[in-house]
Amino acid sequence: MQVCIVTGGNSGVGLMTSVGLAKLGYHVFIACRSHTKARKAIAYISKKTGNPNIEYLPLNLASLESVRQCVELFLAKNLPLNILINNAGIFSDRGVTPEGFEVIWGTNYLGHFLLTYLLWEKLQTSAPSRVVMVSSDLALKPTTIKWDLFVKSTPFNFIELYNQSKLCLLLLTRQLSQQSSHVTVNAVHPGFVQSNITIGHRLSKFLGIGISPQKGCYSSLFCATFPECELITGKFFDPKGKEIPLPPLALNNQLCEQLWEQSLDWTGGNKPVGTQTINYDGSDEVWGPYSLKLTPEEIATIRQHIFKEVLPKPPIKVLLVSALTALLKLQFGSIMLLFVQCYKRQFYMERHLDSPELLKLCKDENLLAILRKHLGDNLRLWRSELWVNYPSRQLIPFWHRDIYPKLLAGEGKTINIYIALTEVTDRNGFEYIPKTEAENCPKQITDPFSGNHFYKVPNSVKNQVIPVVLKAGEFVLFTDQVIHRSVYNSSGKVRLSLTLRVAQDTVKILPGYSPIYHQPLSLSN
């Protein structure tokens, strides 16, 4: 029995496509978000066709992690895959995906890209196989790929993102069609269907316009099952199965390759993630890895709390008071930090003051025990920084040292703690220069607010950089002499970390470069 997956197979065109495949005797997997809707769809399909081989795969295409889990579930069944129909789509949602991509494009294109990429080997071993991309005639409208829109929240003109997502599916169709002679890949325009994708589509049935989902699925079934499509690949078909000329952008092989490579980068598919364990012995003034006194389950709970309760809910009142204080005192460094936090939404300071969960991390028993070995008993936390590094981002690309000569004065030691709240790898964390090479990195500029120096690192030294690799719940310590920078996130996953700045109580904390005005937190017994 041949096996197929239909994304969004629980309603509209996807449901009717699943019915058509079930009638032909296929083992059909409906991949969608709602288990309730999937269960109703499965009951409908089974009753309509008499086919008992209809199953559900949980899939949220907006989440790359959900896509990975969906593929894992399917591959664990040890079945072939003969047909993959990338049917699901959204039209007018707004916002970003969990990984920080624009939600319409991220759902319609990037989620399907990763799904197809991860199933490609299975499709090849099950050959002859077919892939169908449900695109749209709106894919013919764009005259360029607008790369910058893909890593931002949905703009006012959301239709542009829909058009871009469907265009990208055409480019993916062309790219994949050239990768295998045993897997055909075609795209279809189902027409204006009386579906539930928009209010207009829902009302179309009552207004007597558009076509029914039964007719809208014809082109998908045509490409997926008809004998005449067995050897056709890299084409675009209309609702009646007639070929639509591809737009010039989709015929541009260089552009197709560029989108492919960039998509691999966005989703973390371009190379295996480093899983090596590195011990940091202090020779470069980096120590670890150490583990917090928390179970993986407790770390997961804290992480979930941060994503749901801390990041989306900034302390508005505190920020406003701090902004007014900074203005009155003409402390422009503080104003700049406030602006960066509110605008970038990747960098959050002093959230231990309003989040008990973050405060719990700061006072972890294992963490404090390690700190006392380095700095003694009288410790003060003078800053905390929550960092969210989304895929295809690089938080701080500049090589620098965290010295803070304009914030710290007096005698005493300081140290920095980097806590991994998600897995930190050589593709999403930070990297540093070996101590022996530091003298080969000349100082370029100095931050006028913090006094920190930025360095020029020669290519010969860059080849020797050392990545920080940690499991969730592990941490390292490093001094102010370490030259480091964040890594461009090519892991396809969000990296969440907490950096703590700790000093002995003999070190004086100066005002003027903090987004929130507060006294340092004592970590002493």
N, C-alpha and C positions, 0 to 999 in steps of 0.2 A: 504494500500500500504506500502510495506517495504521500509526502507530508508537506504542509504549507503553513506559513505564518502570515496573518493579516493584521497589521497594526490598525487600531481603531475599528476592528471588526464587529463591534457591539452595536453600531448604529449607522444609519444612512447608507452611503455607497459601500462602506466597508462591510456592513451587515449583509447587503445583497450580494457582494462579492463572495462572502463566506458561504452564503446559501448556494450560489452557483458552483463553488468548489465542492461543497458537501454533496450536491446532487451528482457530481461526477465521481464520487466515491473517495475523495481525498480525506486524509486525516488532517483536520483543520485546527490550528491554534489561534485563538482570538487574543491578541495582545492589546491591553488597554488598562486604564487606571482603575476603573470601578469594578470591583468584584460583583457587586449587586447587578449592575447593568450587564456584565459579562454572563452571569448566571441566567438572566432573563433571555439574553441573546442565544445562549447555548440551547435552552429549552425550546425556543422558537425554531432554531435551525434544525434541531433533531426531530421535532414534530413535523416540520415542513418537508424534510428530506428523508426521514427514516434512518439517517446516518448517526450512529452512536459515538463516533470517533471525533467529538468536538471537545476541545479543552481550552482552558484559560491560562494565560501567562500575564502576571502583573507587570505593567509597563507604564511608566511616566516618562515620555520622551523629553520633557523639559529637564529631567535630571539625568546626568551622565552616569551617576552611580546606580540609578534605577535601571538604566539600559544594561549596564554590566551585570547586574543581578538577574535580569530577565534572560540574558544569554547564558549565564551559568545554570539557571534552572532548566533551560531547554537542552543544553549540551549534556546535562546530567542524565537525561532520559535516553541518551545513546540511540537516537533516531536519525535517519537521514533528513535532509532538508532539500526539497525539490523546487519549491516556489516560495519566494519572499515578496510580499506585496506591501510596500511602504505607502500606506493609504492615509494614516491619521494626519490631522492638521488642525490648526487653529487660525482664526482670522483677525480678531480684534482685541485680544488680550493685551495688557500693558504691564511693563515691569521688566525684571530680569529673572533668569533661571537661578537655581541654587548655586551654580558655578559662576554666575555673574555675566552671562551672555544675554542679549536681548531675547525676550521670551518667545516672540513669534518665530523669528529666524532660528532660535535655539531649538524649538520644538519641531518645526516643520523640516528643517534641514539638518542641523548638527546632531540631534538625537538619532535621526535616520542614518546619517553618515556612520556614526559609531556602531549602531546596530548592524548595519550591512558589513562594516569592516570586521567586526568581531565574528560574524557568521560566514564570512567569505570562504574560509578554509572548509567549513562544513558544506557549503554550497558546491565547492569544487570537488570534494570527495563524493558528493551525491550526484554528480553530473550524469546526464545532462540536466541542468537546472536553469531556472529563470528568475529574474528580479524585475519587478515592476515599480517604477516611481510614479506616484500620482502627483502630477504637477498641475499646471494651469496655463491657459492662454495669456494670463497676466504676466507670465514669465517672459513674454516677448516685449514687454514695455521698457525695462531698464536698458540704458545705453552704456552702463559701466557697473562694475562691482563696487559697492560702497563699503569698503572694509571697516571703516571707523564706526559705522552704525552697529556693527555686530557685537561690540563690547560695551554698549551703553544701554541705558533704559530706553524703552519704546518712545520715539518722538511723537509729536502731535500727529504727523502724517503716518499713521501706522500701516496704511495700505502699501507704502513704499517698502516696508519690511516684509510684508506678505509677498510682494512681487519679487523681491530679492531672494527670499527663501525658495520660491518656486524656480527661479532662474538657477540658483545653486544646485537644485536637484537635477536640472538638465545638464549642467557641467559635470556633475557626479556620474550621471548616466553615460556621458561620452567617455569619461576617464575609465570607468569600470569596464565598459564595453571593449576597451583595448587591452585589458589585462588577462582575459581568458577566452579561449575558443570553445570552452565547454559550458560556460555560463552566459546566457544572453541577458542583456540589461536594456530595457526600454522604458520610456516615459509616456504618460498619457495625460490628456486633458479630458476630464469626465463630462465637461459641459456645465451649464448653470443648473444645478441639481436642487430639487426640493428637499433639502437636507436641514440639519440643525446647526450648521456652522455659523450662520448669522441670523438676525431677526428677519432680514429680507428673504433669505432662503427658506425660513420657516413659513413665512407668509405667502411665498410664491405659489404654493399649491392652491391656496384659496383665491389667489389672483389669476390663476390660470396661466401662469408663465413658468418657464423652465421645464425640466424633464424629471421623471420619477427616478428614485434611486435604482430601481430595476433596470432602467435604461442607462443610467449613469455608470453602472458597473460594467457595461459591455466592453469598453476598451481595455479595462484591466483584465477581464477574463479572456479577451482576444489575445493579448500579449502573453498571458500566463498559460493558456491551455490549447489554443488553436494550432493545428499542425503547420499551417502556413507561416507561423511566427517562430518555428523551431530553430531556424538559422538566421533570423533577423535580429540584429543587435545595434544599439546606439541610435535608435530612432525615436521619434516623437509622434504620437497618434492622437487624432481627434475622437469625439464621442462615438463615431461610427466606424472607427478602425482605419481611417484614411490618414496617410502620413502628413504631418505638418512640418514644413521646412524649419530646421533648427535656426535660432538667431545667431548672428555672427559671433557673439560672445561665447556661445557653446561650441562653436566650430574652431575656436582659438585654442589649439593644443597647449600652448604655453600657459594660458590662463587657467585651463583645466588642471594642469599639473600644479600650478601655484595654489589653487584652491585646495587640491588634494593634500599637498604638503602642509599648508596652513591648518587644515582640518585635523591632520595627524598631530600637529603641535597643540592645537586647542584641546584635543581629547586625550592626549597622552599616548597616542598609538605609534609615535615615530621611533621609539626605542624603549627597551625594557627599563623599568624603574630600578634604580640601584637599591639592592637589599643588603648590601654588605654592612657588617658591624665594624665600627671604627672606635678604637679606644684613644681618648685624648689624655695624654699623660702629664700635661703641664709644660712640656718643653717649649710649646708655642704660646704659653700662658692661657691655654684652654684645658679644662678638666672635665672628665665625664666619660661616658654617660652615667648619670645617677638616676634612680627611680624615686618618684614620689611615693608616699605611704598611702596610695589609693589603688583600688582594684580597677581592672579595665572597665568594669561596669560603672563604677563611680566616675571614672574619667569620661565615659560616654554620656552619662547623665549631665555632668557639668558642661560638656561640649554642646549638648542639645539645648541646655538652658541658655548658654551664651548666644547661640544662633537664634533662638526664639524670643528670649526676654531681654538680653543685654544689647546686642547689636541694633535691633530695630527700635529700641526705646532709649534714646539718649536723655540724659538728665537736663532737660530744657531749662529749667529754672536756674540750675547751677551754672550752666553755660552762659546764660544771659547775664547773670550777676558777674561772672568772671570777665565777660567781654566788656561790660561797663567799667569794671575796676581797671582793666588793662588800658582802656581808652583814657580814663582819668589820670592814670599814672604814666601814660605815653609809653607803655611797654609793648613795642611793636612786635617783638618776638612772640609774645603770648598771643597777640591778635592773629599773627600768621598761623600759629599752631591750631587755634580755634577754627580758622578758615579751612585749613587742610583737613581737619577732622570732619567738619560738616560737609565739605564738598566731595572729598575723595571716598569717604565711608570705607576706608581700609585700615584706618589707624585711629585707635581710641585710647585716650590717656586717663589714668586715675579712676578707672571703673571699679577698682576694688573698694572705692568709697561708697558706691551705691549698690554693689552686688555682693551679697554674702558668699556666693559660690566662688567668686574670684578672690575674696578675702581669705577663704578657706585654703585656696592654693598658696597664697602668700605666706600662710602660717603653717604649712605642711611640716610635720615633725621631721621627716627625712631631709627635707630642704634646709630647715633651720640647723639641723645637726651638721650638715656639710658646710653651711655658711660659717658656723662658729669655729670650725677647724681652720678656716681661712682668715676670718676677721675678728674672732673673739666673741665675747658674750654681748657686748653693748652695740647693738645693730639698729639702724634706722632705714626703713624703706622710703626713699625720697621721690620715687617715680615708678609707676607701672604703665606698661604700654601693651595694648592688645592689638595684634597684627593679623589682618585677614588678607592673604595673598591668593587672589582668584587666578584661574588659568589664563594664560596669555597676558600676565601682568608681571611687572618687576617693581617692587615697592621702593627700594633705594638702590639705584644702579651705580651709585658713586662709591668708590673705595674710601673708607673713612675710619677714624678712631673715635670711640666714645669717651672723650676726655672731659668735656664740659668745664673748661677753665673759667667761664663766665657765670657758672652756676654753683661751683664748689670752691671753697677756700679753707685754709687752715691745714693742720697736719692730720694725717690719718689715711687709711686705706679705703678703697672703693672696689666694688666688683659688680659684674653684670650677670644675671641669670637668664638663660633662654630655655623656656619650658615648652615642649611640644604637646599640643592638645589634639593634633591629628598627626598622622605619620609625616615625618620630615625626611625628605630624600635629597639626593644630589640634583634633583630637578625642580625643587620647589622651596628649599630652605635658604640657608646662607652659606657662604664660603669665605675662607680667610687665607691670608698670605703667611707662609711659614716665617717664623721669627728671623731665621737666617737671611731671608730675602728682603726684610723690611727696609734695610738701608739702601736698597736698590730702587726704592719707590719714592721719588721726590714729591715734596708737598706742592700742591697746585694753588689752592685757595683756602680761605678760612671762613667759616660761617660767622657772620658778624654778631649773631645773637647768642649762640652757644659757645663760640670759640673753638669748635671742633674743626680739625683739619681734614681736607680732602686730598687724595694722593693720585698721582699718575703711575699706573702699574704697567711696566713693559710687557710685551707679549711673551718674552722668555720667562717672566715670573708668573704670568697668568697660567702657563702650562703646569705650574707646580702647586696651584691652589688646592686647598683641602676642604672638602664639603663637610658640613655638619649633618650627620645622619642619625635620626632618633625615632624610636617608637613613641606612640602616644603615651604620655605619662612620664617620659624621660626628660632629663634636663642636663645642660652643660653650664659651667661657669667660665667666664673669660674676663680678662682685665682690660683696662683702658689703653693698653699698648697694642692690642690686636687690630690689624688693618683688615677690614671685612666689608662685605656688601651682600645684599639679598640676591637670590638667584631668580632669573626669569622663569616663571612657572610654566613648564611644559609637561606637567604630570597629568593634566586633565582633571585634577582634583583640587578642591579648596584646601589651602594650608592655613591652620589656625595656630597661633602661638602667643605666649605671654612672656614679655621681657620685663624683668624687675631690676631696678637700680638700687643697690644697697650700699650704705657707707657706715663706717665706724662713727660713734657719737661725737668724736672730736672734729669731724669734718663739718664745716658750716655750710648750710644750704642757702644760697643767695636767691633773692626774688628776681623776677623779670623775664623768665622764660618758661612759664608753666601755664597751661590752659585753665587750670583750676587751682585756686588759692587755698592751701591747707597746710597744716603742720605735718612734717614727716611722721610716718607710722613707726612706732617703736616695736622692734622684734625681739627685744630682750626678754629674759625669763621673768 
